[in-house]
Amino acid sequence: MSGKRITQVAVGPDGRAMKRLTSGRVVRPTGRTDWKRLAAMEEAEVVSRARADRDAPPVSRVRLREFLRVTLAPAEVRAIRHRRGLSQAVFAARYGLNLRTVQDWEQGRAQPDGPARAYLLVIDREPRAVERALAAGG
């Protein structure tokens, strides 16, 4: 990082940029940023400025192909559930998952994304801890 202050930006309900405060609240951006100029930038200028950003250099398409997408196969999702000895419906209810999503994972119609994959692995390795955490959460 270059040491400059970082502003987190979110998209508001009207599609316009909103500043995200450390409290999590979003407000209309103020200050020295010319938001109208940013919104009017051409795609080529956006790309040019992104390439010039030392803090976040873009990744080439060739390099991007080298990245591995880690996921769980349908059989692995099914095995995690089977090790708990639960039906799809009970598994989904116990761990706060959507039943249809669990069915889609097990049938190969969808794959768990990163956070879902991590959650399934924690369920597999520490199911009691997950159950305690969910019970304590309300």
C-alpha positions in Angstrom: 0.0 0.0 0.0 1.2 3.5 -0.7 0.2 4.8 2.7 -2.6 7.0 1.4 -5.9 6.8 3.2 -8.3 4.2 1.7 -12.0 4.9 1.2 -14.3 2.0 0.9 -17.0 2.5 -1.6 -20.3 0.7 -2.0 -23.1 0.9 -4.6 -26.2 2.6 -3.2 -29.8 1.5 -4.0 -29.9 4.1 -6.7 -26.8 2.7 -8.3 -24.6 5.6 -7.3 -21.3 5.4 -5.3 -21.6 5.6 -1.6 -18.8 5.9 1.0 -18.8 3.1 3.6 -17.8 4.3 7.0 -15.8 2.2 9.5 -19.1 1.8 11.4 -20.6 0.0 8.4 -23.0 2.9 7.6 -23.0 4.2 4.0 -23.2 8.0 3.2 -23.0 10.1 0.2 -19.3 10.8 -0.5 -17.9 14.2 0.2 -14.5 15.8 0.1 -12.0 16.3 -2.7 -13.2 13.4 -4.8 -14.9 14.5 -8.0 -17.5 11.7 -8.3 -19.1 13.1 -11.4 -15.7 13.1 -13.2 -15.1 9.5 -12.1 -18.6 8.4 -13.3 -17.9 10.0 -16.7 -14.5 8.3 -17.2 -14.2 6.2 -20.4 -13.4 2.5 -20.1 -10.0 3.0 -21.7 -9.1 5.6 -19.1 -10.2 3.3 -16.3 -8.0 0.6 -17.6 -5.1 2.9 -18.1 -5.3 4.2 -14.5 -5.8 0.7 -13.1 -2.6 -0.4 -14.9 -0.7 2.6 -13.4 -1.9 1.7 -9.8 1.2 0.4 -8.0 -1.0 -1.0 -5.1 -3.2 -3.2 -7.3 -1.6 -4.1 -10.5 -4.0 -6.0 -12.9 -3.4 -9.7 -13.6 -2.9 -10.7 -17.2 -5.3 -13.2 -18.7 -2.4 -15.7 -19.0 -1.6 -15.4 -15.3 -5.3 -15.5 -14.4 -5.6 -19.0 -16.0 -2.9 -20.2 -13.6 -5.1 -19.5 -10.6 -6.8 -22.5 -9.2 -10.5 -22.5 -8.4 -10.8 -24.8 -5.3 -14.2 -26.4 -4.8 -15.8 -29.5 -3.5 -17.1 -32.2 -5.8 -20.7 -33.3 -5.4 -19.5 -36.6 -3.8 -17.5 -34.7 -1.2 -20.5 -32.6 -0.2 -22.6 -35.7 0.1 -19.9 -37.5 2.1 -19.7 -34.6 4.6 -23.5 -34.9 5.1 -23.4 -38.7 5.3 -20.6 -38.6 8.0 -23.1 -36.6 10.1 -25.7 -39.3 9.4 -28.3 -36.6 8.3 -30.8 -36.3 5.6 -30.4 -33.3 3.3 -33.3 -31.5 5.0 -32.0 -32.0 8.5 -28.4 -31.1 7.4 -29.6 -27.9 5.8 -31.8 -27.0 8.8 -29.1 -27.8 11.4 -26.4 -25.8 9.7 -28.5 -22.9 8.4 -28.3 -23.8 4.7 -30.9 -23.6 2.1 -32.2 -27.2 1.3 -32.3 -26.5 -2.4 -28.7 -25.3 -2.3 -27.6 -28.5 -0.6 -29.5 -30.5 -3.2 -27.9 -28.5 -6.0 -24.4 -29.1 -4.6 -24.9 -32.8 -4.3 -26.4 -33.1 -7.8 -23.6 -31.1 -9.3 -25.9 -28.3 -10.5 -23.9 -25.8 -8.5 -20.7 -25.7 -6.6 -20.0 -24.2 -3.2 -18.2 -20.9 -3.4 -15.2 -20.1 -1.2 -17.0 -19.2 2.0 -19.5 -22.1 1.6 -16.6 -24.5 0.9 -14.8 -23.3 4.1 -18.1 -23.7 6.1 -18.6 -27.2 4.8 -15.1 -28.2 5.8 -15.5 -26.8 9.3 -18.8 -28.7 9.6 -16.9 -31.8 8.5 -14.0 -31.3 10.9 -15.6 -29.6 13.9 -19.4 -30.2 13.7 -20.0 -29.7 17.5 -18.2 -26.3 17.4 -20.4 -25.2 14.5 -23.5 -26.3 16.4 -22.5 -24.5 19.6 -21.7 -21.3 17.7 -25.1 -21.4 15.9 -26.9 -22.1 19.1 -25.2 -19.2 20.9 -25.9 -16.9 18.0 -29.6 -16.9 18.6 
